[in-house]
């Protein structure tokens, strides 16, 4: 049984779920790129801020909502993936493979 989530935790999870729903609205060929962008962005932003830094989390939430509104536009059909994102994904896959 998990502990109750704070209001900020619920907001972050709601933003992540909304972003996952946005990915499903994009063309099938670009969905993996959007998903990698989403996962990488949330991971790097989460690791860059202390869980106790409420002001920084609220700022990231506002910035994330604005960015998501932009990506939700039907005219946005693709996104750029950096080499750092690809490397991060590859390292995550290798970690999963070696831990199994």
C-alpha positions as CSV (number, residue, x, y, z in Angstrom):
1,X,0.0,0.0,0.0
2,X,1.5,3.3,-1.0
3,X,1.5,6.5,1.1
4,X,-0.8,9.3,0.4
5,X,0.5,11.7,-2.3
6,X,0.9,15.4,-1.7
7,X,-0.9,17.9,-3.8
8,X,2.3,18.6,-5.8
9,X,2.9,14.9,-6.4
10,X,-0.6,14.6,-7.7
11,X,-0.1,17.6,-10.0
12,X,3.2,16.2,-11.4
13,X,1.5,12.8,-12.0
14,X,-1.5,14.5,-13.7
15,X,0.9,16.4,-16.0
16,X,2.7,13.2,-16.9
17,X,-0.5,11.4,-17.6
18,X,-1.7,14.3,-19.8
19,X,1.6,14.2,-21.7
20,X,1.2,10.4,-22.2
21,X,-2.2,11.0,-23.7
22,X,-0.7,13.7,-25.9
23,X,1.8,11.2,-27.3
24,X,-1.1,8.9,-28.4
25,X,-2.5,11.8,-30.6
26,X,0.7,12.1,-32.6
27,X,1.5,10.1,-35.8
28,X,2.5,6.5,-35.1
29,X,6.0,6.9,-36.6
30,X,6.8,9.8,-34.3
31,X,5.2,8.5,-31.1
32,X,8.4,6.8,-29.9
33,X,10.3,10.1,-30.3
34,X,7.7,12.0,-28.3
35,X,7.7,9.3,-25.6
36,X,11.5,9.3,-25.3
37,X,11.4,13.2,-25.1
38,X,8.7,13.0,-22.4
39,X,10.5,10.3,-20.3
40,X,13.9,12.0,-20.6
41,X,12.5,15.4,-19.8
42,X,10.7,14.3,-16.7
43,X,13.6,12.2,-15.5
44,X,16.2,14.9,-15.9
45,X,14.0,17.6,-14.4
46,X,13.1,15.4,-11.4
47,X,16.7,14.6,-10.7
48,X,17.7,18.3,-10.9
49,X,15.4,19.6,-8.1
50,X,15.1,18.6,-4.4
51,X,11.7,17.1,-3.5
52,X,11.6,19.8,-0.7
53,X,12.0,22.7,-3.1
54,X,8.4,23.5,-3.6
55,X,8.9,26.8,-5.5
56,X,11.2,25.1,-8.0
57,X,8.7,22.2,-8.5
58,X,5.8,24.7,-9.0
59,X,8.0,26.6,-11.6
60,X,8.7,23.3,-13.4
61,X,5.0,22.4,-13.4
62,X,4.0,25.8,-14.9
63,X,6.8,25.5,-17.5
64,X,5.8,21.9,-18.3
65,X,2.1,22.8,-18.7
66,X,3.0,25.6,-21.2
67,X,5.3,23.3,-23.1
68,X,2.7,20.6,-23.2
69,X,0.1,23.0,-24.5
70,X,2.4,23.8,-27.3
71,X,3.0,20.1,-28.1
72,X,-0.7,19.3,-27.9
73,X,-1.3,21.5,-31.0
74,X,-2.3,19.4,-34.0
75,X,0.2,21.2,-36.1
76,X,3.0,19.7,-34.0
77,X,3.6,16.4,-35.6
78,X,7.3,15.6,-34.7
79,X,9.9,16.5,-32.2
80,X,13.7,16.6,-32.2
81,X,15.6,14.0,-30.1
82,X,19.1,14.9,-29.0
83,X,22.0,12.5,-28.9
84,X,22.0,12.8,-25.1
85,X,18.4,11.5,-25.1
86,X,19.4,8.5,-27.2
87,X,22.4,7.8,-25.0
88,X,20.2,8.0,-21.9
89,X,17.7,5.6,-23.4
90,X,20.5,3.2,-24.4
91,X,22.0,3.2,-20.9
92,X,18.6,2.6,-19.3
93,X,18.1,-0.4,-21.6
94,X,21.5,-1.8,-20.7
95,X,20.7,-1.4,-17.0
96,X,17.4,-3.3,-17.4
97,X,19.1,-6.0,-19.4
98,X,21.9,-6.6,-16.9
99,X,19.6,-6.5,-13.9
100,X,17.4,-9.3,-15.2
